[in-house]
């Protein structure tokens, strides 16, 4: 089944060109089924690119998904047209009295910024706390994981001196969980962040079940004991060239970045990288939507 997005969202054209089944709001009104309602809190600066990446993953499932785009505040973006924000994004006040089956909180390009210095931190905390009673399951990505760990477990962000960037081998936990159903024992995942999620901190200070990790990356995939929060410390949604774009951007900004690990053939940035994480990232989002959202959400969300 398709994802249901606003009629004129730019992602529609891109996804249709990739043979992805996308349904507009107008057509979905004629469908006599109960779709999943997923709230998408987009904290990334290039919002249109991020929308396309996530919606590509959410579309690869037999479930119909209605997408509501949410912004954390009314700040004018430097990387996304204001007309796009005004036409397609909701403010929290517009949705706070609604229930949602799922929610995705993206990463954010905040590098080594303390939470207290994040412009929208108070708004974000309000939304995350609201989600515990109004969303069946929330998936956090990258910096979104750090934000959730602070809000729910009071764990301060742990910064790195250098950026962790590349495609890393993850080891699956022996614990059986539906969100990793079909995963190989080891699989690849793109990582791009300035913060760490050490396993000893996760084990000592949270009730999160660690489902996938590595020595260098630490926690990659984890789930809270009640299943209401899913933590993904990388970027499974990334396109094949996203790490390349970030690497060249950092070079232009004179950040002297390291070459992303295990990304370019022969570790040579002049060679075109290959996508080695596509299948597992699709499976991750499909399993999340099926087992953590669809199977757990009430048919009538207003009765819970």
Secondary structure, 3 states (H helix, E strand, C coil): CCEEECCCCHHHHHHHHCCCCEEEHHHHCCCCCCCEEEEEECCCCCHHHHHHHHHHHHCCCCCCEEEEEECCCCCCCCCCCHHHHHHHEECHHHHCCCCEEEEEECCCCCCCCCHHHCCCHHHHHHHHHHHHHHEEEEEEECHHHHHHHHHHHCCCCEEEEEEEEEEEEEEECCCCCHHHCCCCCEEEEEEEEEEEECHHHHHHHCCCEEEEEECCCEEEEEECCCCCEEEECCCCCCCCCHHHHHHHHHHHCCCCCCCCECCCHHHCCCCCCCCCCHHHHHHHHHHHHHHHHHCCCCCCHHHC
